[in-house]
Amino acid sequence: MFKDEKTKKKNLRTALGLIAFIVFLFIFTLYNVGVFDRPL
């Protein structure tokens, strides 16, 4: 495993992207359900 540092950085970026996507989906779903009164 010579590319351990590069793999770790890529995994971190992928994890951050997934977390951001999940948070976006969560907020978008709450908006669609009508929890917030403000429209998008």
C-alpha positions as CSV (number, residue, x, y, z in Angstrom):
1,M,0.0,0.0,0.0
2,F,2.1,2.8,-1.3
3,K,-0.8,5.1,-2.1
4,D,-2.2,5.0,1.4
5,E,-2.2,8.8,1.9
6,K,-3.9,9.4,-1.4
7,T,-6.5,6.8,-0.7
8,K,-7.2,8.2,2.8
9,K,-7.7,11.7,1.3
10,K,-10.1,10.3,-1.4
11,N,-12.1,8.4,1.2
12,L,-12.4,11.5,3.4
13,R,-13.6,13.5,0.4
14,T,-16.1,10.8,-0.5
15,A,-17.4,10.6,3.1
16,L,-17.8,14.4,3.3
17,G,-19.6,14.4,0.0
18,L,-22.0,11.7,1.2
19,I,-22.7,13.4,4.5
20,A,-23.4,16.7,2.7
21,F,-25.7,14.9,0.2
22,I,-27.6,13.2,3.1
23,V,-28.0,16.5,4.9
24,F,-29.2,18.1,1.7
25,L,-31.8,15.4,1.1
26,F,-32.9,15.6,4.7
27,I,-33.5,19.4,4.5
28,F,-35.1,19.0,1.1
29,T,-37.5,16.4,2.4
30,L,-38.5,18.5,5.4
31,Y,-39.2,21.4,3.0
32,N,-41.4,19.2,0.8
33,V,-43.3,17.7,3.8
34,G,-44.0,21.3,5.0
35,V,-42.2,21.4,8.3
36,F,-40.9,24.9,7.4
37,D,-43.3,27.6,6.3
38,R,-40.8,29.2,4.0
39,P,-41.0,28.0,0.4
40,L,-37.8,27.0,-1.4
